[in-house]
């Protein structure tokens, strides 16, 4: 049985504490994920209509939460890491490319936008080795359903981390509790399937040493990327502020579909006609025959003396459409998402209009960049410690692509003006969103071109008696 003595330095206690916290938030994460995937709870209808409208309920869900989350993810792209002076760092670039962070970072950002938090874990690479014979750093994106971090209540710094997952090959659950200088591996006592248990008898310690497995990274290797949490509050997904509006949109769409299906067409009525009735011999139910079938070549005839035919007016659906547009517009405004993502009546808008609509969205993305950039600096510091490199990457700079969309013509014009007032070429290339490697290549190519142009210039004539300034020689 595990030791449940409350102590942050007790790995058994932290395994159960963090595991139970992870299980407690699993339902919330799943709810947010369903909204992100466009599968929120079905719009509700009166109880007596549920069976008839269950198909409508499924079709009435429109996914704007996924749009809002991905609108931010598409603007988040870290280009690489440079030194404190802005020069590209070869070691950091090699680790970056070896771990495919150009693409894998998007997985973490999408988890953060869709489920409030994502993680990166740093450890030894199973195959790659550095020049000093130490294992190269392995950086992996991690899902919030398998990871969680405990923070120091006094300093707010990450103190203990947990990664736990179910292995679908052997059926056991595996977990590892991370500290600044060691980690503690665990395995479930029995096969558990996909749902991990969190009782004191459910896990057994499987490490070789009672005091854990030592590491020399100098800090806890699990880095959390939380999506802009308010002070003292847990983080929420990008669309948390519009989940009620998403439900309202789905309900309005359901009402419009029902009106369109059952009263959007002119309904016929008949008065004074005697309908034939039939009784089902098995069930005893009485059904009424319907002899009047609409059709382009159909004539309706009744033998009733006072029979009358007519039709009701169709339901006007324009009110439903205006309500839908209003609700969607509210979602985009509250979530600070550009209105052109829902084009509506925006036609042939200018570049200046796009920039104006982008203003709040870009400001929000820059806030995420500032937060996630700090986490990436910690990741690269852990990578350097794993590789045995003494550099402190907390003072490094994470280069991000410009979250504001600008046309190539506007970018070229801005670059030309910056060059005319003396901005260095490498700074201009950074402003254009080039990666550190491309900046180095651009500046090297420009320097080589200047050197070649200078070598092709005609040589200055040698001094002769006819072209020497006599005043300069004292003659």
N, C-alpha and C positions, 0 to 999 in steps of 0.2 A: 504494500500500500504506500502511496506517495505521502510525503510529509506536507501537511496543509498549514504549517505554522506561518502566520502572516509576517513575511519579511521579504523585502524587495531583492535581497541577496539570496533568497532560497529559490532555486530553479524549479523545484516541484510546485511550490506555491504559485510562482509566476506562470508556469505552464497552465495550471488550472484556472487562474485568474484571467489571463489573456484569452485562453480558449473559450471560456464562458462569455467573455465580452464579445469575442468574434461570433459566437453562436447567437448571442442576443441581437446583434446588429444584422445578422444574415437575412432576417425577414425584411428589414428596412431596405437593405441593398437590393434584394430581389424585387421589391416593389418599385424602387427607382429604375431598375433595369427593365422592368415591364413597361414603364412609361417611355423609356428611351427607345425600346424596340417597337413602340406603337401598339402595345397590348395592355392598356390600362383596364381597370374594371369596366365591364359592360355597362352602358347607360341603362338606368333603371326605368321600368315601365310599371303600370298598375299590375297587381298580382294576377288578375284574370286575363291579362293580355300577354303574359310572359311566354307561354307556349307558342302563340301565333307569331310573336315578333322576335324570337330568339335568333333567327337568321339575320334580321335587320340589325340586331344589336352587334353582331360580329362585323357587319359591313359598315357600321356607323362610326368606326374608330379611324381617325385621321391622325397621323404621327407628326405633330409639330414639335414635340419635346426632342426627338432625335435631330430634327433640323436645327433647333436652337443650340444643342450641345455640339454638333458637328460644325456649325458656323464658327465656333470658337476654336475647335480642334484644328480646322483648316488654316487658321492664322498662327498656330504655334509650331514653329520649326526652329530648333536650335541647330546652328550651322557648325559648331565646334567650340573648342576651348583655346584661348590664347593666354599668353603670359600677362603679368600686371601691366606691362608697357604696350600691350596690344599685338605683339609679334606672335606668329603661329608657334605652337609647341609641338614638336615632332613626336614626342612620346605620347602625349595626350591624343594626338591625331591617330596614331597607330592603334591605341587602345579603343578609340572611338570606332574606327573602321572594323577592327577585329570583332567587336561586339555588335556590329550592325546597328549602331544607335541612330543612324539616319532614319531608319524605318521603325525600329523597336520603340523609340521614344514616343511615337504616336499612340502606341498601345497604352502607355501609361497616362498620356494626356486624355485619351478617350475614357479611360477608367475614372479619372478625376472629374471630367465633365459629366459623365453619366452616372457615377456612383459615389461621388464626393471625394474619393481618394484613390491614389495608385501608389505603387512601391517599386523600388529597384533594390536588388540584393547583390552585394559584391563578395566574391570569394575566389579561391584558386581555380584556374582553368585546368581541366583534366588533361589537356594535350599540349598547349602552347607553353613555351618556356622563355624567360627573359635571358639576356646575355649573361647576367650574374647567376644563372641556373635556378632562379626562383620561378615558381609557376606564374604565368601571366595572369592578369586580373580577368575574371569572368563576371560580366555585368548582365543580369537578367531582369526583365520586367516581371512584376509579380501582381497577382490579382488580390483585391481586398477581401475576397472570401477565404483566402488562405494566409493572410498576413495581418498583423496588428502591432502597434507600438505603444509602449507605456512611457509617459513623459514624467520627468522630475517635477513634482508640484512646486518646488521652490524656484528652480531656474528655468523651467520650461524646455530643457534640453531632453532629447531622446535618451532613455535610460535602459530599457529592456525591450527586445523585439521577439516576436514569435512567428514562425512559419510552420503551418500544419496542413497536411493534405492527405487524401485517401489514395492509395495505390490500387488501381483497378486490376493490376496484374496478379498480385498475391492477396488482395483483399484487406490488407492491414492499413492502419493509419500511421503516419509518421509525422513527427514534430521535432523542432529544434528551437531552444530558447537561447537568444543571443544577448551577450553582455559585451562590455568594452574590450575585455581581454580573453574571453573564453565563451564556449557554447556547450549546450547540454542536449544530446540527442535522446529521443523517446520513440517508443512504438506502442501501439495499442496491444493490450493483453490478448485480445481475440480479434478475429476478422470482423470488420464492422461495416463493410459496404461503403457507400458514399457519404453517410452521415457519421461524423466523428462524435464519440462520447466524451464527456468531460467530468466524469466522476473520479475520485481518488483511487479507485480500484481498476480503472479502465486503462491506465497507462503504466508502462514499466520503463525504467531507465536502461538504455542499451549502450552507454558509453564505456570505454575501456578504463577510464580513470574516474574515481568518485568525485573529484573536483573539476570535472569537465575537460573539454578539449581546448587547449590554449591556442590563441592566435595573436599576432603582433600588429594588427591593423590600428590599434590605438583608439578605436571608437566602435560603437555598435554598427555592424555592417548593413543593417536594413534601413533604408532611407524612405521616409514617407513624403509623398507629394499631395498635400491637402489642397483642395480647391477653395481658396480665399475664405477661410473661416473667420467669422467675427470674433472679437475678443471675448473669451470665456464661453464660446459656443462651439458645438461640433460642426464640421464642414457639411455642406449640402451640395447636391448636383447643380449644374448650371440652370436647369429648368425648374428648380424647387419653387420659385416664386410664381410660377404660372401653371402648376398642376391643377388647381381648381378651374382655371380658365380652359385648360385642355379638356377637362370633364364637361365643361359648359359647351365647348365646341362640339364634342361628340353627342351630347344630348340634343343640341339644336339640329345637328345633321340627322339624327334618328327621327326627330319630329318632321323634318322636311321630307325624308324618305317615306315616312308613313303617309303624309299628306299627298305626296306625289303618287304613291301607289294606289291609295284608296279614294282620293278625292281630287286628284290632279286632272282627271279626265271627266268629261260630262257624264253624269250618271243618269240612266233612263228610269222613267217611272210609268206605270200602267195603272189605270183606275177603271173599274166597271167590268173587268174581265174575270170570268170564272175559271180558275186554274184547276186542272185535274190533280188528284192526290193519289198516292200509292202507299200501301202499308207493307213493310217488310215482314214476311211470314216468320222469319227466325228471330228477329230482334223486336218486332212490333213497332218500330219507328215509322212515322208517317213522313214522307217526302213530297214536295210540291214540284210538279214538272215545270220546266222553264222553256216554253215554246218560242220565245222571242230571242233570237240570236243576232247580234249586230253583224252587218256585212254590207259591202258596196252594192250588191245586187239582190238584197233581201227586202221583201215587202212584209210588213207586219199586218196581220188581219185578225180581227176578233169578231165573234158572233154576238157579243154582248150589245144590247141596244144602246146603252149609254157609255160604252168604252171610250176612254181618252188616253192619249199618249203624250208624253212630254219629257223634258230633261232638265237636270239641275245644272247650275253654273259651276264651272271648274274652280278649284281653290287657287287663289293667287299666291304663287310661291316667291314673289319678289321680296316680301317681308322676311322670309327665312334666309334668303341670300344676303340681304343687308345685315341681318343679325350675325350671320356667319362671318362676313367681312369685318364687322366691328369687333367681334371676339378675337379673331386672328390678329387684327391690328393691335388690340390691347396686349396680347401675348408678346408680340414683337417689341412693343414700346417698353413694357415692364421688364423684359429680359434683356433690353438694350441690344437687340438684334436688328440689323439694317432692314428697312421696310422693303427693299427691292428683292429680298428673299421670297416675299409674297407679292408678286408683280402687280396684281390687281389692275388699277388704272395707271400705273407707272409705265409710260410708253416713250421711247426715244429720249430718255433723260440724259443730261449732260454729265461730263466728268466732274464738274464742280458740284452738281447735285449729289452724285455718288459719294464724293468726299464729305459733304455735309451730313448725309445719312449715316456715314461710317463713324462719325465723330465719337459718339458714346461707346460704340462697339470696340473701336480701337483702344479707347481709354481703358475699357474693361480687360481687353487682352493684354495690354501692357502691365496691368496689375498682376495678372497671372504670370507673365514673363518674369517679373521681379521676384515673385515667390518661388517659381519653379527653378529659376536660375540659381538661387541659393542651394537648392537641393542637388542640382547637377554639380556644383562646386564641391559639395560633400562627397558625391559619388566619385569624382575624379581624384579627390584626396585619398579616399579609400583605395582606389585603383593604384595610385602611386605607392601607398603603403604596402599593398599586396606585391607590387613589382619590386619593392626595395629601393624606390627612388626617394631621395630626401626632400624634393621640392614640396612646398606647401601650396596646394591648389585652392585653398580657401581664398587666396589673394588673386586667383586667376579671374579671367573674364570670360563669361559664356556669350558667344556671339549668336544673336537671333536674327532671323529674317525679319524685314520690316513688315509689321502686321497690316500696314496700310497699303491697299492696292493702288498703284500708280501706273499709268500707261507708259510704254517705252519712250514716247515722245516727251512726256513730262519729265521722266527720269533723265533723259539725255540732256534736256535743256537745263535742268538743275545741276547736273554734273559739269556742264560747260561753264556755267556761271561760277561754280565753286572753284574750278581750275583757273578762271580768269582773275580771281582775287587771291590766288596763291595757295589753295588747299593742296596738300600732297596727294599723289595719285592713289596711294594705298588707303588713305582716309576716304577718298571719293568712292573707291571700289567697295569699301565696307558699307558706306551709305547706300550703295546700289544692291546690297544683299549678297555679295559674293562670300563664299566660304573662305576661311583662313588660307587654305591651300591655293585657291584660285587667286586670292589677293597676292600671295607670294609669286605666283606664276605671272600675273599681270605686270607687277612691278619689275620683275626680272626681265620680262620680254620688252618692256618699255625702255629699261636701261640698256639692254643689248641693242635695241634699234637706234638709240641715241649715239651709242658708241660706234656703230657701223656707219651712221650718217656722218659723224665727225671724221672718221677715217677716210671717207670718200671726198672730203673737201680738198681743193687744191692747196698744195704746200705754200707757205709764205716765201717770197723771193729772198735769196741770200743777200746780205748787205754788200754793196759795191760803192765805188767812188762816186757814181752818179746818183745813188739813192740814199746815201748816208747823210743825216742831218749834221751839218758842220758845227752848229751850236752845241750839239750834244757831245761832240768829240773835242771841243775846245779849239777847232781849227779856225 
